[in-house]
């Protein structure tokens, strides 16, 4: 598969902002089972329309079902998987292995993408995903270029990596700070982002847990050489204007000849 620029869509406006500015694919969440529960998100009826629109333009649509699932939600989850299979979305992004089992056994036509929240950070993990039937791994953000290249040499699975946007203080989003403090779990899409707050350490005050946003636009050639084929922009909570500007910038660099970057 050729290089893919993958953009976020937390709203209908962001979806069109992404496509109009050069995204090859868009990922979105439903009103349920989404790790960005505070985004506008989409109903299944809306996803069907988005998928049709993307398909007509030669683009791809992925749906994030990337929260941990509770047993009482399994009935609803099966209904959602059946609907997404009928819609023929280009992939579902997941972290819950119960969801994986349901999709793998009963909806094998759905391409499976392993969320970065599965914390896959080495070749052994990616090779296991390949055995499990995943078509793509969204690699942990903590990897070095050398580690990505080593993974690429040992698997044929598609490799996706975040290149722009907010970063979690914890490893690949596996954080219980919000859950402990407020009862709202990041792994259920409800992170209260306590790491973004200002804290005191003696007389010193600062944003000690708040990481700077990621911007890997200068690293795109190196990432391509390392074996990444899908470049993912974070931002389902961001405005359509933000999505448009960031997608346009990355599109410009990806399309530029090496000497003109």
TIVO-564591 format. One record per residue: x, y, z of N, C-alpha, C, CB in turn. Coordinates in steps of 0.001 Angstrom, whole numbers, plus 500000, padded with zeros to 6 digits. Atoms other than C-alpha are relative to their C-alpha. Last residue first. Glycine has a CB too. Layout:
BEGIN
XYZXYZXYZXYZ ...
//
This chain:
BEGIN
500701500075498734510944519600501210500390501109500953500251498681500639 500814498827499731512057520677497772499325500020501350498984500121498972 499176498784499975515002518352497206499211501230500395500633500226498650 499055500015498874512987515299498195500791501288500118500956498840499859 498797500786500321510177516149495802501018500161501120500616500442498632 498853499243500524507111517561497584501144499068499612500490501023501040 500028499952501470503996515391497895501224500695499402498745500710499534 500004501349500561504562514369501520500095500002498482498752499267500428 498675500594499801505545517914502498500062498594499402500348499954501500 498991499242500763502486519576500995501370499341500110500077501460500501 500178500358501397500143516880502321501075500668499132498591500400499520 499389501320500185501573517399505806499865499518498556499361498981500951 498548499896499797500836521131505678500687498654499751500309500493501430 499413499328501164497368520680504158501526500081500112499410501412499849 500028500935501120496416518134506829500671500624498770498543499590499674 498998501039499739497537520505509583500061499002498847499687499268501317 498643499447500082495682523507508174501077498930500179500181501086501051 499690499552501361492414521702507446501444500452499875499070501134499591 499851501188500843492316519839510756500426500401498591498681499196499953 498760500675499587492913523061512719500271498798499091499911499545501486 498914499151500500490184524857510763501353499386500337499897501421500591 499805500259501430487785521948511378501146500824499411498716500296499239 500918499313500904488342522400515135500245499606498540500139501513500163 499549498728500549490082519868517352499002500555498983501372499834499351 500593498931499183488529517156519543500332501380499442500489499895501450 501456500081500147489120514429516958499272501017500865499521498608500346 500780498777499945492707515672516826498512499890499778500516500904499040 500926500036498858495619513294516313499121501245499959500776499913501361 500113498719499311497168513135512836498985499847501123499585501145499017 501248499682499320498178509688511628500089501322500752499629498884500958 499597498917499098500820508928509031498746500617500602500852501082499250 501127499126499697500205505564507378500408501004501067498773499182500463 500718499678501229503038503728505588498799500918500234499541498728499333 501357499532499703505710503513508291499306500352498691500024501232500965 501037500966500325508686501432507141498589500386500364500306498755500646 500083500965498902511764503131508579498894498972499785499772500727501312 498894500956500126512422504815505236499946498925501079501339500729500066 500273500799501199508981506417505388501083498946499816499910500902498746 501058500946499625509642507571508956499648499085498824498741500760500480 499373501030499177512918509133507841498985498944500434500659500632501229 499142500853500852511221511025505007500635498852500783501104500844499351 500757500845500922508427512183507384500895499137499099499106500865499142 499531501386499927510766513400510144499307499082498995499789499464501396 498636500063500526510423517124509435500546498578499961500914500870500832 500040499703501437506640516887509829501395499939499368499384501386499765 498955500801500648507000515107513160500101500292498509499733498517500213 499956499518501380505107517567515344501164499316499308500139501562499934 499102500623500966504015516170518707499905500711498650499670498502499843 500605500728501115502370518417521266501078499476499058499014500902499234 500191499174501193504388519340524330499359499165498903501347500596499513 499001500102501063503860517124527359499685500965498851500072498557499475 500578499636501297501854518200530375501084500006498926499309501385500077 500411501225500682502909516336533530499499500262498577498917499304500802 498970501023499936504944519095535200499669498737499212500248499643501418 500785501050500652502737521985534170500907498780499849499436500477498598 499821500245501422504357524345536621499095498899499492501431499652499711 501245500367500656504679525744540106500254499775498511498924501092500215 499995499987501464507785525814542274498646499547499459501125499096499452 500275498627500455507547526759545914499905500102498482501082500943500504 499383499033499099507239523160547063499593501400499582501541499856500004 498964500853499417506166521280543973500839500892500912500890499299498884 498968499394499166502913522880542880500941498937500531499374500782501158 499764500593498685500721521738540009501123500743500727500348498501499864 498818499424499349499162523320536922500118499438501416499918501562500031 500171498969498976496725521140535041501337500478500561499129499475501131 499882498678500616497254519322531734499934501131501040498896500186498961 498583499738500290498009516008533460500193501384499391500561498931499053 499375499347498842494487516128534930501476500305499781499846499129501226 498694499390500266493180515386531426500593500740501212499876500963498840 500165498610499548489535514626532365501292500798499838499547500033501467 498873499427499265489781511411530298499755501474500335501293499853499187 500495498882499186486350510165529250501111500688500802498923499506500950 500227498814500818487008507800526357499602501236500761498970499714499012 501422500007500342486577504603528369499643501267499233499130499874501271 500231501195500799490317503964528474498522499751499720500590498806500692 499515499736501346490726507544529665499777498820499079501463500352500033 498861500750500520488588506679532662500371500404498578499703498524500043 500180500002501456486367509169534463501246499406499354499726501445499458 500882501102500368486221508326538195499741499920498510498700500128500721 501367499554500290487587511794538984499008498861499757500014500896498802 500328498675499466491045511399540503498513500329499886500809501059499279 499760499947498557491691507677540093499468501297500606501497499862500294 500909500942499360490113507485536647500112500064501524500284498582499513 501350499447500072491892510629535480499000499108500729499578500180498542 500030498760499217495276509355536664498576500569500045500981501045499401 501145500106499099494743505808535371499831501262500852500155498778500904 499917499134498826496982506089532300498727499881500838500232501468499576 500403500929498934497669503597529508500121500692501361500871498704499966 501329499710499483497670506334526846499531499079501108499033499945498903 501079500347500932500577504907524898498605500156500579500174498596499537 499598500785501157502943505202527875498769499592499191500798498755500439 499754501407499735501690507952530177500361499268498713498775499355500655 498831500091499127502063511694529625500376498544500250499732500713501333 500336500359498627499662511478526678501277499885500810499197498678500053 499372501201499477500620513357523535499545499757501432501529500111499930 499796500117498556498554515878521614500618498659500367498679500181500738 501092499808499058498977516292517886500384499760501440498878499111499648 500332498626499601501077515235514920498870499983501028499594500853498763 498975499024500375502934512227513507499701501407500508500148500032498501 500409498616499796501081509249514960501161500931499626499552500235501476 499385499288498878502239505967513442499445501415500081501542500032499856 500512498634499890500750503289511207500640500665501208498446500014500116 499585499273498800502439500068510126499518501447499921501541499950500169 499905498549500204500792497672507665500353500676501324498662500575499429 501188499248499617501577494017508456500200501490499714499676499776501491 500555499410501223504407492346506513498758500839500295499657498901498990 501431500198500213506502491585509591499569500644498685499188500585501178 500456501287499491510110491162510732498511499732499791500309499911501447 499264501107500612511916493867508767499435498636500376501452500069500399 500356500108501420509298496478509639500658498790499340500401501274499257 501334500597500084509768495824513367499618499759498538498953500909500688 499828501404499613513494496521513080498672499254499929500590499898501420 499369500682501128512789499752511173500181498510500281501351500641499682 501021500119501047510382500887513888500555499225498810499510501398499550 500937501034499564512987500134516568498892499784498969499389500376501355 499328501301500135515657502093514704499064498861500385501269499952500869 499968500349501421513310505072514298500614498614499796500792501057499204 498974499277500755512673505096518049499929499577498535501425499732500586 498961500713500738509431503931519634500994500934499320499368499106498970 498725499877499309507482505837522315501165499368499231499894499372501360 499344498738500367504438506480520133501400500128500598499149501175500449 499856499165498815503309502853520286500834501229499651500651499206501165 498887500217499087502618501542516805499979500951501194501301500149499260 499696498604499691499216501558515154501050499956501109498694500824500438 499630499692498627499303498017513781500288501487500122501222499167500446 499179498811499747497453497101510591500266500142501497499306501276499452 499378499560501255495855494053508960500926501193500213498924500359498976 500005498553500194495084492302512238500683500329498671500712500724501185 500844499562501102494414488591511876499883501495499823498668499453500175 501370499821499521495646487301515220499065500545498926499991500926501191 500580501328499817498825485975513620498530500087500402500785499221501054 500143500564501338499620489511512396499357498607500074501378499924499295 501165499362500613498962490903515859499737499424498611500203501523499913 501179500602499384501419488335517251498717500601499423500037500190501524 500143501325500614504049489492514757498797499253500590501290499171500199 500571499791501332503450493075515930499805498670499280500900500926499166 501386499575499885503982492129519566499339500147498644499915501302500753 500772501148499514507149490149518859498517500345500098500526499538501370 500290500900501112508512492992516728499161498809500445501293499513499368 498854500756500489508262495529519552499557499018498917500694499251501158 498780499210500093506104498318520993501223499196499571500272500647501313 499104500895500725502498497213520841501275500767499658499318499435498708 498618499845499523500809499292523526500940498990499342500057499843501524 499600501384499740497266498058522733501473499937500422499761499125498746 500268500329498609496400501717523180500162498515500312498616500435500359 498778499720499248498100502412519847499816499677501473500413501463499831 499823498646499474495027500748518378501344500151500693498873500346500970 499658500037498576495355497478516463500313501412500478501208499050500262 498824499174499724493577497837513124500238500007501508499814501460499452 499720499659498611491182495081512044501301500785500129500065498737500850 498560499893499768489681494813508551500271500533501407500654500916498941 499557498712499456485983493840508843501520500005500179499297500294501352 499816499050501103485119490931506514500474501369500480498702500155499229 498636500079500545485742488472509350500261500957498842500277498602499543 499999498980501052482547489613511136501387500064499350499599501395500578 501339499819500567481623486681513415499923501038498873499057500397501090 500775501224500172484896485142514559498702500207499229499691499411501338 499243501025500731487347488013514086499134498782499686501230499570500810 499832499577501392484923490757515103500661498909499164500830501284499931 501311499910500648483804488991518269500130500332498510499136501058500698 500510501358500181487358488011519199498646499996499299499888499296501345 499238500687501063488713491505518605499426498620499722501485499878500389 500512499447501255485935493036520726500698499323498823500206501543499945 501331500574500133486927490743523579499343500465498711499133500372501201 499865501317500625490548491705522946498668499255499925501011499165500767 500571501025499134489785495381523618500032498640499303498557500369500398 499008500438499019492171497761521801499495498837500844500387501157500903 500441500550498719490331498555518583501167499719500935499209498728499776 498842499836499130490483500503515315499581499562501404500527501490499991 500375499565498658487942499324512749501249499988500872498881499086500604 499284500551498868488781499241509052499386500474501304501471500381499937 498693500505500427487716500205505542500837499460501149500763501088499302 498948499049499656484032500549506427501348499349499710499899500443501498 498708500289500629481830498121504558501021501105500258499821499806498499 499564498726500596478481499628505610501288499818499203500206501067501093 500912499693501110477149496110506189500421501271499261498564500151500520 499719500983501044480222495236508280499116500242498784499795498574500532 498760499556500655479796498474510220500419499033498896501132500137501031 500287498823500826476154497547510955501244500462499245499460501144500869 500796500452501143477070494068512154499702501165499055498685499354500481 499099500715500917479839495474514349499252499531498759500650498797500709 499132499012500643477422497986515913500917499323498988500833500760501052 500834499246500941474792495328516633500849501009499217498857500727500751 500261500900501126477454493112518206499161500703498939499287498719500483 498780500071500799478571496035520386499808499103498776501163499484500852 499948498804500836475021496640521597501211499970499079500031501259500867 501124500067500930474799493083522860499990501170499036498695499956500761 499693500911501100478296493238524346498868499900498979500310498628500545 500055499283501279477623496364526415500153499080498800501072501058499956 501394499616500254476723494522529658499839500720498656499489500897501132 500784501166500418480138492852529522498564500365499651500006498950501095 500598500670498846481978496172529609499076498879499507499213501018500891 501420500309500057484199497153526674499550499307501285499690499122498781 500210501303499383487570498903526795498501499788500148500726499895501382 500103500017498538487616501823524381499993498556500492498719500747500478 498746500225499269488986501849520840499918500171501513501028500922499482 500739500645498907485990501397518592501038499659501072499204498696499505 499333500316498739487522503866516147499000499428501002500682501253500579 500824499683498837485983503761512663500716499520501265498586499347499878 499782500925498899488152503937509547499168500464501203501519499909500364 500573499597498721487084505616506304500221498892501030498487500318499852 500349501076499078489070505420503062499472500567501319501220499097500257 499386499891498671489304507768500071499513498846500890499663501381500655 498828500861499982488618507249496356500759500062501314500916500367498876 498805499178500224486302510243496270501279499168499964500114501059501085 500166499318501295483174508130495829501219500834499647498756500890500020 499810500979501063484390505880498654499904500650498623498972498882500123 498562500280500103484737508808501049500285499069498825500527499378501311 499335498793500503481171509973500381501492499755499795499786501175500969 500395499860501397479763506472500809500709501186499357498480500163499885 499319501059500738481717505974504027499691500091498506499593498624500543 498591499636500103480554509333505374500760498976499159500629500115501398 499901498907500976476920508494504574501453500431499802499151501203500453 500317500562501321477179505136506347500121501069498912498576499397499995 498800500711500463478924506831509271499760499394498618500401498893501007 499061498989500501475979509225509588501266499350499470500350501005501104 500577499464501241473511506359509860500937501036499382498609500629500270 499746500978501064475772504661512411499450500480498658499377498645500365 500902501153499912475686507819514531500364499024498880498489500442499898 500982500262501048478710510094514601499103498830500356500696499733498680 500136501382500446481158511827516933498803499809499067499868499081501200 501382500108500492480627515270518486499691498567499584499767500961498811 500132499481501368483828514836520495498543499859499554500960499243499012 500439498604499948483525514350524254499950500658498617500922500793500904 501442499929499738483583510541524011499475501432499978499684499365501343 500214498552499932487009510608522396498509500236500197500526500730498703 499062499458499008488091507020523088499975501526500054501412499527499693 498965499136500560484964505901521219500877500575501102499370501130499180 498764500766500161482806502928522236501139500812499391499738498794499143 499639500983498969479533504822521725501337499367499649498901498907500142 500473499419498742478584508015519822500239499053501173498512500344499900 501442500040499840480735506599517059499606500675501307499486498550499961 500550500814498932484284507626516317498494500029499977500509500466501344 501021499344499186486095508875513244499531499050501088498805500461499129 500516500875498947489114508083511111499051500800500882501161499388500846 500494499292498817489795509704507752499579498961501031498806500960499642 500946500754499184491816508493504784499629500832501217500594498626500427 500300501229500733493896509869501943498941499177500722501273499169499807 499906501255499245493789513372503431499663498820499095499054500023501231 499041500991500465494421516155500916500149498739500812501273500613499917 498616499554499880492906519403502091501025498888499797500208500619501341 499731498883500904489338518873500887501458500433500023499121501173500355 500017500449501397489199515441502502500384501122499039498618499462499637 498924500963500238490282516656505944500070499592498529499804498763500876 498743499237499951488071519748505964501180499094499698500184500667501380 499825499367501306485174517534504831501266500859499954498778500853499663 499914501042501024485533515271507865500255500623498622498702499154499976 498613500464500006486233518234510155500220498918498944500387499469501383 499182498929500571482899519806509234501471499586499906499866501278500843 500203500024501445481073516521509865500880501044499317498522500244499661 501254499372500425482557516360513356499906499916498486499913501484500483 500882500038498850485288514562515300498646500605499695500629500715501158 501277499323500222487147513763512119499128499802501231499287499463498718 501087500203499041490837512923512366498721500725499589500431500469501378 500445498809499274493221512649509398498845499689500941499586501089499021 501222500350499282495275509810507907499600501131500947500189498683500783 500158498921499036497877510581505248498631499840500631500164501410499331 501343499506499683498659507287503529500073501117501025499108498860500521 500049499142498819501851506154501787498615500612500173501055501105499903 499215498773500053501243503467499193499829500808501283499596500841498786 500843498800500000500000500000500000500877501248500000499047500007501226 
//
